[in-house]
Amino acid sequence: MKKISLLIIGLIFLLSFRFYSSLFYPLLNSDNAVTILMVYYFKLPNDLYFWGQDRMGSIIPLIGQIPFKIFNISALTSEAIVHYLILLLGFFSFSHFLKSYFLKIVFAIIWFFPPMRLIDVTQFAFGIHYSLIAMACYLFDYYQKEKIQNNLLFRHLILSTITLLLIMSIWVSDMALVSVFILLVIQLYFYLKTNKFYFSLFKKIELYHTLIGVLLGYLFIHYAKNTAPNRQDYTILSDISTIKQTVIIFWNTILDFFKFKSNEPFTSVYSYFVIIILVLLFIQLKKLRLSSTAKKWVLFFLFDAAFLFGIIIISDWTFLNGVPRRYFTCTYISLSFSVLLLLDNLNISKKHINIFNVLLMITVVIGGIGTIYNIKYIWPKRMTPRVEFSREFEKLGKIGVISEYWNSYITSCTNPDLIKATPHDSTWAVRNYEMVERVFEQENIYIIKDMWLQSFPDTIIEFGRILLKNGNEFRIGDCDVCKYKKQTPSHKN
């Protein structure tokens, strides 16, 4: 069963890479492309965070330097490999806590083939955040095994690695601060529960690793945020009226799923199956048999799901951004895994286990297939990798591109050697002004009008430079494009 399970999990992983990695994802966009370009242009300390922001730590561009510079693999492929290897390590760390091989397979589908609304597990910081947390949890569990307790050097090594992973998780995602805090509190609670003399805590090396980790983590995050060009305060809480509006928006989104009004039919069906599973699980909770270790991890993931959901709901930042679906990815991961942990520890008949297993498999497969269905038949109605369209621009040679944000960085990510791109100067999303200079260093500059201009003007001023139309518009890379030339400054004698 173990070999078969690993084979199935390996297939799920490879299929996910084929559909959702940056090499193949049909919905790849400029947010994804920034990470790819950061691999190519990476320099410290400027690039500690996602270009132009003080969040989303650049762990992928940092590790991506290994395949990019040492093995001479393209920035695009380097990003895809590093991103999915982190997700794979995260998956195996999570699955360590599941006894049932069937549930490991179910979690592989949850992790690598999430529903459409939660696809960001595979795309942005949330999956990386939880991969690092899961690795730390695995090491916590391994650390507490008796066989290593007499090896002081090995214990220090594991504790140092845990500390590094937790600091990196907060660097990657500010929301991981909540996860780390809950994890440490849970660990402390279970320690004090089994040790009568509280002062014995001060003799533990774990305490000093924690204190040093808090200090080093604070210093690093503080330094990293101070290198960011734009600072934001994400800690502002909404007033009661705004919280009510946030709840209404969220609740209406949920109702749209159950009413099949969300334009995601498979996700609507998925939602009903999730409710059925949760109701049946609640009925069977009296038959739950949790060991002390299992109880610790169930509590951690349940508290993590609940606290992060609550914080997202009361955050003013959530409301200002329109209560986006991606913010609830954290709750999806933690709640899904805690449900699997509970099911893994139910003391019920084989018949009832089989019922749960069938329902689980139907649910996660519907959710996973639904994402592919939406991409194929609803939007963008094609499975062609987005980078295939970007590669068409390589036919134009060494060029600069100016466009609306969503057509900018994505255009250059396949070949940053040839193509330099930036959003236009009237948008909010010029992530890196060094790219602006690189664009204007090019002899040939092209403008993409999609989502920006009604027509191509004869003259346009961008970033204080005058550009003159130079030829007829044409279509390339699924975009309407026209060549412009820089106006040469006139010199008076």
C-alpha positions in Angstrom: 0.0 0.0 0.0 2.9 2.4 0.8 4.5 2.0 -2.6 1.2 2.4 -4.4 0.4 5.5 -2.4 3.7 7.1 -3.1 3.2 6.3 -6.8 -0.2 8.0 -6.8 1.1 11.0 -4.8 4.0 11.3 -7.2 1.6 11.3 -10.1 -0.6 14.0 -8.4 2.5 16.1 -7.9 3.7 15.8 -11.5 0.2 16.6 -12.8 0.0 19.6 -10.6 3.4 20.8 -11.8 2.2 20.3 -15.4 -1.0 22.3 -14.9 -0.1 25.0 -12.3 3.7 25.6 -12.3 4.8 28.9 -13.9 6.0 26.9 -16.9 2.5 25.7 -17.8 -0.1 27.7 -15.8 -2.7 29.3 -18.2 -3.5 32.1 -15.7 0.1 33.1 -15.0 0.2 36.8 -14.5 2.5 39.7 -13.7 2.4 39.0 -10.0 3.8 35.5 -10.8 6.2 37.1 -13.3 7.7 39.4 -10.7 9.0 36.4 -8.7 10.5 35.0 -11.9 12.2 38.3 -12.8 13.5 38.6 -9.2 15.3 35.3 -9.8 17.0 36.9 -12.8 17.8 40.3 -11.3 18.2 39.2 -7.6 20.4 41.4 -5.4 20.5 41.9 -1.7 19.3 43.8 0.3 17.0 45.4 -2.3 15.1 42.2 -3.1 14.4 40.9 0.4 10.7 41.4 -0.4 8.5 41.3 -3.5 9.3 44.3 -5.6 7.9 47.5 -4.2 6.4 45.9 -1.1 7.2 45.1 2.5 5.6 41.7 2.5 6.0 38.3 0.7 9.6 37.5 1.5 11.7 36.4 -1.5 12.6 32.9 -0.5 12.0 31.5 -4.0 14.2 34.1 -5.7 16.9 33.5 -3.1 16.9 29.7 -3.4 16.3 30.0 -7.1 19.9 31.4 -7.4 21.1 27.8 -7.1 19.6 26.4 -10.3 19.8 29.7 -12.1 23.4 30.6 -11.5 25.0 27.3 -10.7 23.2 25.1 -13.2 22.5 27.8 -15.7 18.7 27.0 -15.8 16.4 29.8 -16.9 14.8 32.1 -14.3 11.4 30.8 -15.4 12.3 27.1 -14.9 14.3 27.9 -11.8 11.2 29.5 -10.2 9.0 26.6 -11.1 11.4 24.0 -9.8 12.1 25.7 -6.5 8.4 26.7 -5.9 7.2 23.1 -6.4 10.0 21.5 -4.4 9.1 23.7 -1.4 5.4 22.6 -1.9 6.5 19.0 -2.1 8.6 19.2 1.1 5.6 20.9 2.8 3.3 18.1 1.7 5.5 15.3 3.0 5.9 17.2 6.3 2.1 17.5 6.6 1.5 13.8 5.6 3.9 12.7 8.3 1.1 13.3 10.8 -1.4 11.1 8.9 -1.4 7.4 9.6 -3.8 6.4 6.7 -2.2 6.2 3.3 -5.6 6.9 1.8 -5.8 10.2 3.7 -2.3 11.1 2.5 -3.5 10.8 -1.1 -6.6 12.9 -0.2 -4.4 15.6 1.2 -2.2 15.5 -1.9 -5.2 16.4 -4.0 -6.2 19.1 -1.4 -2.7 20.5 -1.5 -1.8 20.2 -5.2 -5.3 20.5 -6.8 -7.2 23.0 -4.7 -10.6 24.4 -5.8 -10.6 27.3 -8.2 -11.2 29.9 -5.5 -8.2 28.6 -3.5 -5.8 27.9 -6.4 -3.3 30.4 -4.7 -2.1 27.5 -2.6 0.0 26.6 -5.6 0.8 30.1 -6.8 1.8 32.6 -4.1 3.0 32.9 -0.5 0.3 30.9 1.3 1.5 27.5 0.1 5.1 28.4 0.9 4.1 29.8 4.4 2.4 26.5 5.3 5.1 24.4 3.8 7.6 26.0 6.1 5.3 25.7 9.1 4.7 22.0 8.3 8.4 21.4 8.1 8.8 23.0 11.5 6.0 20.9 12.9 7.6 17.8 11.6 10.9 18.7 13.2 9.2 19.5 16.5 7.6 16.0 16.4 11.0 14.4 15.5 12.8 16.4 18.2 10.5 15.0 20.9 11.4 11.4 20.1 13.5 9.8 22.9 16.3 8.5 20.6 17.8 11.9 20.1 17.5 13.3 23.6 21.0 12.3 24.6 22.7 13.9 21.6 23.0 17.5 22.6 24.6 18.7 19.4 21.9 17.1 17.2 19.2 18.7 19.5 20.8 22.1 19.0 20.9 21.6 15.2 17.2 20.6 15.0 16.2 23.5 17.3 18.2 25.9 15.2 16.6 24.6 12.0 13.1 25.0 13.5 14.0 28.5 14.5 15.2 29.3 11.0 12.1 27.8 9.4 9.7 29.8 11.6 11.6 33.1 10.9 11.5 32.3 7.2 7.7 31.6 7.4 7.1 35.1 8.9 9.4 36.6 6.3 7.4 34.9 3.5 4.0 35.9 5.0 3.1 38.3 7.8 0.1 36.0 8.6 2.6 33.3 9.6 3.2 35.4 12.7 -0.1 34.1 14.0 0.7 30.5 13.1 4.1 30.7 14.8 2.6 32.3 17.9 0.0 29.6 18.2 2.5 26.8 17.5 4.8 28.0 20.3 1.9 28.5 22.8 0.6 25.0 22.0 4.1 23.5 22.6 4.4 25.4 25.9 1.0 24.3 27.0 1.8 20.6 26.5 5.1 21.0 28.2 3.6 22.6 31.3 0.9 20.0 31.3 3.4 17.2 31.8 5.8 19.0 34.1 4.8 20.0 37.6 7.7 22.3 38.4 7.4 25.3 36.1 10.9 26.6 37.0 12.3 23.6 35.3 11.5 25.4 32.1 14.4 27.8 32.7 16.8 24.8 32.5 15.6 23.8 29.0 17.6 24.7 26.0 14.3 25.0 24.1 13.5 28.2 26.0 16.8 29.9 25.0 16.4 28.9 21.4 13.0 30.4 21.5 14.2 33.7 23.0 17.1 33.9 20.6 14.8 33.1 17.7 12.4 35.9 18.7 15.2 38.4 19.0 16.9 37.4 15.7 13.5 37.1 13.9 12.5 40.6 15.1 15.8 42.1 14.0 15.7 40.4 10.6 12.1 41.3 9.8 12.6 44.8 11.0 15.7 45.2 8.8 14.0 43.6 5.8 10.9 45.9 6.1 13.1 48.9 6.4 14.7 48.1 3.0 11.3 48.1 1.3 10.5 51.3 -0.7 6.8 51.2 0.4 5.7 50.5 3.9 2.1 49.5 4.8 0.4 49.0 8.2 -1.5 45.8 8.1 -2.4 45.8 11.8 -5.2 48.4 11.6 -8.5 46.8 12.7 -11.9 47.7 11.2 -14.6 49.4 13.2 -17.8 47.5 13.9 -19.6 48.8 10.8 -16.8 47.8 8.5 -16.5 44.4 10.1 -20.3 43.9 9.4 -19.7 44.9 5.7 -16.8 42.4 5.5 -18.9 39.6 7.0 -21.8 40.4 4.6 -19.4 40.3 1.6 -18.0 37.0 2.7 -21.3 35.5 3.5 -22.8 36.6 0.1 -19.8 34.9 -1.5 -20.5 31.7 0.3 -24.3 31.9 -0.5 -23.4 32.4 -4.2 -21.6 29.0 -4.1 -24.6 27.2 -2.6 -26.9 28.9 -5.1 -24.7 28.1 -8.0 -24.3 31.8 -8.8 -20.5 31.9 -8.5 -19.7 30.8 -12.1 -17.8 27.9 -10.6 -20.3 24.9 -10.8 -17.8 22.3 -9.5 -16.9 24.5 -6.5 -20.6 24.8 -5.7 -21.0 21.0 -5.7 -17.7 20.7 -3.7 -19.2 23.1 -1.1 -22.2 20.9 -0.5 -20.0 17.8 -0.1 -17.8 19.6 2.4 -20.9 20.4 4.5 -22.0 16.7 4.4 -18.5 15.6 5.6 -18.4 18.2 8.4 -21.9 17.2 9.7 -21.0 13.4 9.6 -17.7 14.1 11.3 -19.5 16.1 14.0 -21.9 13.2 14.6 -19.0 10.8 15.1 -16.8 13.1 17.3 -17.7 11.1 20.4 -15.8 8.2 18.8 -12.6 10.2 18.5 -9.5 8.6 20.1 -6.7 11.1 20.1 -3.2 10.5 21.6 -1.5 13.4 23.3 0.6 14.0 20.2 -2.4 13.9 17.8 -4.4 16.2 20.1 -1.6 18.7 20.0 -1.6 18.9 16.2 -5.4 18.9 15.9 -5.5 21.8 18.3 -2.8 23.7 16.5 -4.4 23.5 13.1 -7.9 24.2 14.4 -6.7 27.2 16.3 -4.7 28.4 13.4 -7.7 28.2 11.1 -10.0 29.9 13.5 -7.6 32.7 14.6 -6.5 33.6 11.1 -10.1 33.6 9.8 -11.1 35.9 12.6 -8.1 38.3 12.1 -8.8 38.4 8.3 -12.4 39.3 9.0 -11.6 42.1 11.4 -8.7 43.5 9.4 -9.2 46.8 7.7 -6.7 45.7 5.0 -9.1 42.9 4.1 -12.0 45.3 3.6 -9.9 47.8 1.6 -8.9 45.1 -0.8 -12.5 43.9 -1.3 -12.4 40.8 0.9 -10.3 38.8 -1.7 -10.7 35.0 -1.8 -6.9 34.4 -1.5 -6.9 35.7 2.1 -8.9 32.6 3.1 -6.4 30.2 1.7 -4.8 29.9 5.1 -8.1 28.7 6.7 -8.6 26.3 3.8 -5.2 24.6 4.4 -5.5 24.5 8.2 -9.1 23.5 8.4 -8.7 20.8 5.7 -5.8 19.2 7.5 -7.4 19.3 10.9 -10.4 17.5 9.5 -8.2 14.8 8.0 -6.4 14.5 11.4 -9.7 14.0 13.1 -10.9 11.4 10.6 -7.5 9.7 10.9 -8.2 9.2 14.6 -11.9 8.1 14.6 -12.5 4.7 16.2 -15.3 3.6 13.9 -16.2 0.5 11.9 -14.6 -0.2 8.6 -18.0 0.4 6.9 -18.2 3.9 8.2 -14.5 4.6 7.4 -15.3 3.5 3.8 -18.2 5.9 3.7 -16.0 8.8 4.8 -13.3 7.8 2.3 -15.7 7.7 -0.6 -17.1 11.1 0.3 -13.7 12.6 0.8 -12.4 11.3 -2.5 -15.5 12.5 -4.4 -15.2 15.9 -2.7 -11.5 16.6 -3.4 -11.7 15.3 -6.9 -14.7 17.5 -7.7 -12.8 20.5 -6.3 -9.6 19.7 -8.2 -11.4 19.0 -11.6 -13.5 22.1 -11.1 -10.4 24.3 -11.4 -9.3 22.7 -14.7 -12.9 22.9 -15.9 -13.1 26.7 -15.1 -9.8 27.4 -16.9 -10.8 25.3 -19.9 -14.4 26.4 -20.4 -15.1 29.6 -18.4 -12.0 31.7 -18.3 -9.6 32.0 -20.1 -11.2 29.1 -22.1 -7.8 27.6 -23.0 -5.2 25.4 -21.4 -2.3 26.9 -23.4 0.5 28.0 -20.9 0.5 31.8 -20.6 4.2 31.9 -21.2 3.7 30.6 -24.7 2.1 33.9 -25.6 4.9 35.8 -23.9 7.5 34.0 -25.9 6.0 35.4 -29.1 7.6 38.8 -28.2 11.0 37.2 -28.5 10.6 37.5 -32.3 10.9 41.3 -31.9 14.5 41.0 -30.6 15.9 43.2 -27.9 13.0 45.5 -26.9 11.4 47.5 -24.2 7.6 47.1 -23.4 5.3 49.6 -21.7 1.7 48.5 -20.9 -0.9 48.1 -18.3 0.3 46.1 -15.2 -1.2 42.7 -16.2 0.5 42.8 -19.6 3.9 44.1 -18.3 6.2 41.9 -16.3 4.5 38.7 -17.7 5.8 39.8 -21.2 9.4 39.8 -20.2 9.6 36.8 -17.8 10.3 34.2 -20.4 13.5 36.0 -21.7 14.6 38.9 -19.5 17.8 39.1 -21.6 15.8 40.2 -24.6 12.7 41.9 -23.2 12.5 44.6 -20.6 9.0 45.6 -19.4 7.3 48.0 -17.1 3.7 49.1 -16.4 2.9 52.7 -17.6 3.6 55.6 -15.3 -0.1 56.4 -14.4 -0.7 53.1 -12.8 -0.2 52.2 -9.1 1.8 49.1 -9.9 5.2 50.1 -11.1 7.0 47.5 -8.9 10.6 48.4 -9.8 11.8 51.7 -11.2 15.1 50.1 -12.3 13.0 48.2 -14.9 11.8 51.6 -16.2 15.4 52.6 -16.9 16.1 49.3 -18.5 13.1 49.7 -20.8 14.3 53.2 -22.0 17.8 51.8 -22.6 16.3 49.8 -25.5 16.4 51.1 -29.0 13.0 49.6 -29.9 10.1 50.2 -27.6 6.7 48.8 -27.9 3.4 49.8 -26.3 0.6 47.3 -25.5 -2.8 49.1 -25.5 -4.9 46.2 -24.0 -6.7 47.3 -20.7 -5.1 50.7 -21.0 -5.5 52.7 -24.2 -8.5 53.0 -26.6 -6.1 53.6 -29.5 -2.4 54.2 -30.1 -1.7 58.0 -30.0 0.8 59.6 -32.3 2.7 60.9 -29.3 2.7 59.7 -25.7 4.7 60.8 -22.7 5.8 58.1 -20.3 8.0 58.6 -17.3 8.9 62.1 -18.6 10.1 60.8 -22.0 8.4 61.5 -25.3 7.6 58.5 -27.5 6.5 58.9 -31.1 4.4 56.3 -33.0 6.6 54.4 -35.5 4.6 52.1 -37.7 1.2 50.4 -37.7 -0.3 48.4 -34.8 -0.2 44.6 -35.0 -1.1 41.6 -32.8 1.4 39.5 -31.0 1.3 37.5 -27.9 -2.5 37.8 -27.7 -2.0 41.6 -27.4 -2.5 44.7 -29.6 1.0 46.2 -30.0 2.6 49.2 -31.7 6.2 50.3 -32.1 7.3 53.7 -30.8 10.6 55.5 -31.0 12.1 57.9 -28.4 12.2 61.5 -29.4 15.8 62.7 -29.7 16.3 65.9 -27.7 17.0 68.9 -29.9 20.1 71.0 -29.1 20.3 74.7 -29.7 23.6 76.3 -30.6 
